[in-house]
Amino acid sequence: MKKSLFTVLALSPLMLFAQDTPYKIRGKVGSFNSPAKVYLIYQNGAASVTDSAVVSNGNFSFQGAISEPSSGVMIMDPKGVGLDSLKSTSQPDVLMIYVDKGEYAIEGKDSLSTASIKGSKANTENKILNGRLKDLSAQFRALDAEYQAASAEQKGSQEFVGGLQGRLEKLQVRQKEILTQFVKENPESYVSVNSILSIAGRDPQFGEIDPLVKSLSPALQKASALQPLLMGMEASKKTSVGAMAMDFTQNDPNGKPVKLSDFKGKYVLLDFWASWCGPCRDENPNVVQAYNKFKDKNFTVLGVSLDRQNQRDAWLKAVKDDGLTWTQVSDLKFWNNEVARMYNIRSIPQNYLIDPSGKIVAVNLRGAALEQKLAEIL
């Protein structure tokens, strides 16, 4: 379950190498004077760095040392009100920046947000990528604005929300295509590491991410920001397309043990969800529709609920209210559900389509994609 319906591309903190290298940033933005300040926030290894500089006639500077380029943010405080006060500002003057090694400059006529960054390889490469993403980013913003402007009735409509979700997923697919192409063209760029982290998201797929990581230069493959992802990839390898689905046993609502292998010989959608998960409940009608359409063609669904011990009644009520007539299991251990931990589930809804031999043939089929895949194989 995601915190919001729309998540626009957000570059994560970049990787960190072993040896620190000096950097110096010189800035000239407008004619701001004291008490104006500029704040620079970035990650250096395990440390979160917040630095500030006084502005004099628009001039300011930062210097330090960094082990690898890191994506960060620079914030203009024109009245010197302080960082905490700026956080409550609806539209602060912000510049996304890579804190890169060496000396480089920031030049802006009257604001940081419209300033240019000169002399930095990582920032130049990031500008190229942002140029490719510009039209797509505008479409993300427009879609988000459409949702925000919708009435409460529309936001409660499955048809309206489902339509927006479908458009969002198409934009996300295109976003991945652009990021993937950039990585392939720029194997020695620090921005490519960030792009891979963005492609991976919260649910990295081994078959998608592993080739991209291996396409990087040997030095970048060792980037520390990639290491948590690579460790998680070992777990995702077991649940990627082409892997044999791990068998398990869990009880249904009546206490009867159910094995995944009980369904061998059929196509099975292993569906992780919960009664408290709004996006799961929004997706359930799509699963119901697919189930009713293909249940007589060697297809079924096995639901695994991540409800809590005290939510048993809510779980069963959701099953009834949503018309989930297929087999349901749960140990009512919330995110510690043993099957969810086995499958490294970090967000829901999430599903795996398993063929009659027990092999995973598709992952995270949402909306119309589930019916399309079933129509293709059945």
Steps between C-alpha positions, in 0.01 A plus 500: 500500500647830395459822696355689203346415167753690294874466547707708260861419424717596798872443474638329811830582678783384278776252578807553708854380425770440760727805467379857554567753222481878547222705343436873480179664384491871415158658462363827367122544514341842477607765750395345828674622815514409869299369677443289187651151511530200274473146641661193344369156604644171376612154611868410542527132584293428808505868598232749408665837438328837542720801423417871472659807344434871549408687182669831415386687189372167369831321553549189715727197509525148642799272531568162651592147404286217371572135434269487195266739324171521688166641394388768738303820530593868530245734661495881494396668825459862381390641838714284726200339670677167546471154348215382726284795395580440134373142525147632554521722191277377220742599221856544629774609260672165443766365265562127465876451471764231489771576753787406270878501536703798377404865456183614327263793495132583544365800312148636528332827414259523791440151644672171572224296338578648156879510546742309278786280622826525306820297519364183659492175302229337711276808485549534126401136451203543730386800293505280190289236675255760633463634148393155381256473790360854468184420303433191709542695825244752375257217436557364853424845644188536286373161610565584863321836459201320346479271802542786750226700327257206498195499726470266797242305299744457212780393734265235636417374152677183392452594135657847545791390719558190287518714188758730656696202631511348152633824352752528783632151436551579131702808597706292742576247226619781272705646785677167546572483128664843503706425811604161363616653173701762691675232707593302189642811333686624810668204676754725674257766622413536868154602381457149358530356850222728618296406195531131587385572856197683359419213262530248784261691726357317798460171318816430295481215253820304454450439129450871438768647727788250480580566130497875563740473793731279294494758218667757730875547513675269752561797733135604508386144560680528834322823594386476860150631424447196278601247763171490697320458169732219394451322831124526461531375146620166628164462670306630199680250277291229669177674403588633155345389171638158409563387859308212653251634754594407857251263656337581834219397729263741676154462651176616347234676715374162623845391619552261208863487376535604137813441291592693190597166344136388546427708190770346282364434152317835491591858433492668842508869586671523840349825628635687805253749645329616824164637608667824622680563169307753290681432170443126556127553541501722191674224303274218623223564242756446222608169653136395546426580137800301377417209729140479380611518138770231517412276798366234264820507293743346748553823697448587866615746766660441840474801728748564782380764744735718704236582758574514873392258771227740615381555143367153426141627479604789275686255275199270464264795448723634222505156337120499501447865406748483209368167371830313535365151451836327457718343771632739766775436757670703772690457826379850605855620573478825300834571318653201682272263311730204438411469133544873447844482660589197286405696186669820628177700478563869574183655364152386407312427283750263343442184300675219315351303211615139525467246218386136538859382553549743790710758309444874542402641160399857594523738794275782618228482240263790571180623343447385143850350487382191693220421253728570206765258627243230575343542156846464348587175678155341532 
